[in-house]
Amino acid sequence: MNAVYLLSLPSVIAALLSVPLGIIVLLRSKGDHPARVFGMLCLALGYYSLGEFHTRTAPDADWAATWLKLTSFWPICYTLVLHFVLVFTDKRWRKSALAVAWMPALAFSFWNLPDLAVSGPPVWTSAGWTFSGEVDPLIALSLNVWSIAIGLGALGI
């Protein structure tokens, strides 16, 4: 088996586990808000995992760039984790505070979509195609600050 496919196997396993789990949770939770957010998180992570598999195993840089664009909504997963933690722990946040958490995720996602401004162009490594991370320093700084803020918010700090 090719090493690229072997190293991409965890992404496929994650997608195969999280997508059915998300569907089951969403179908069985009619009014339970934490369960709905968890189901959406499972679906988002499954989609991202499948996209990462296809990015890594892409036949050339053009296909890798296409898959990076299709998975440019990865910042939404960060915000879904924060949203799930807040809903699951019954912390009452104002809707405006959640909007402040969601707006950068959507902005980074749509900013990355046309030209991979947030993740950078694809590069070939021994583990397959991945993003280069060669982006504007201001974009990298703002993404890192936002990611740390989301993480600290999920930890309750």
N, C-alpha and C positions, 0 to 999 in steps of 0.2 A: 504494500500500500504506500502511496506517495506520502511523504512527510507533511506536506501542506494539508492534505485531507485528514491525516491523523491529528494534527494540531487544531484543525477546525472542528473536530468531532464534538468537543464540549459545547460549541455553539448550537449544533444540531440537536444534541440531547436536551439542552436548555429550552430550545424552541418546542421540541416534541413533548416536553413535560409542562411547560408553562401555558401554552395555548389551550390545550384541552382543559387544564385546571381552571384557567380564566373563563372559558365557556361554561363549564359546569357551575362555577361559583355564580356567574351572572344569571344563569338560567334558574338556579335555586334560590336566589336572594331577590325577592320581589320588592321589599321595602327596606331592606337593611343597607344603610348608607356605607358603613365600613366594608361590607362584603362587596358592594358594587365598585368601590374605589380599588379594593384588592383585585377584583376581577379585571378591571381596566389596566391595572399595573401588570398583571400576568400577561395580558394580551400585548401590551406595549413592549414588555421585555422579550416576549416570544418573537414579535415582529423584528425587534432590533437584533436578536440572536440569529434569526434566519438571514437577515440582511448582512450581518457580519460574516456568516459562513459564505454567502455568495460573493462578498467583497474579497475575502481571502482566497477563494478558489477561482476568481475571475480569470479568463484566458488572456486578457491584456489590460493595459492601463485605462482604455476607454470604458470597458465594462466595469472595472473597479471604480472608476469615477461615477458611473451611473448608479452603482449600488451604494456608494457613499452618499450620493444625492438622495436616493430613496430612503436612506436611514438617517437623513439629516435631522430628523425629529427626536434624536436621542436625548436632548435636554428635557424633554417632557417626562421621561422616565424619572429623572431626579426630582421633579416637582411632584410627580405622582407618589413617590416614596414619602416626601414630606407631607403631602395631603393625607396619605393613608395613616401615617403616624399620628397626625393631629386628630383625625377622625376616630381612630382606634382607641386613643388614650383619652378621648372625650375632652380635649382641650378646645376651648371656645375661642376661636379667632374670628375677628371681623372679616367679613367678606372682602373688604378692601385690603386686608393683610394677605389674604390668599391671592387676590388679584396682583399684588406686588410680587408675589412668588411666581405666579404664572406668566406674567408679562415678559420678563427676561427670557424664560424658556421658549416662548413663542417667537420672540424677537430673534434669539440665537438660531432657532430652527429655520425660520424663513430667511434669515441673513445667510445661512449656510447653503440654502437650496440652489440658488442660481450658479454660484461659482466656487463653492467649497471654501468660503472666506473664513469660516470658523475652524474647520478641521484641516484644511490644506489639501493639496493634490495627492493622489495615490502614489506610493512608492513600493517597489518590490523588496521584500526581505526574505530570509530563509523560511519564514512562517507564512509566506504568501503576501498578497497585497494588503496594505494598511494605509492609514492616512499619515501624511508627513509631519503635520504639526507646524509646518512653516507658514505662520500667519503673522499678521501685524501685531506688534507687541501690545498695543492698546487692547486689541481684541482678546489676546491671550490673558492679559491681566484682568479684564472685566469678566471673562468667563471663569477664571480661577477664583476671583473674589465672590462671584455669584455662587459657584459650586460650594465653596467653603461656608457661605452663609446658609445655603440650603442644608448642608450637612449639620451645621451647628443648630439650626432650627429643628431638624429631625431629632437631634439628641436632647433637645429641650434646653439648650444653653442660651 
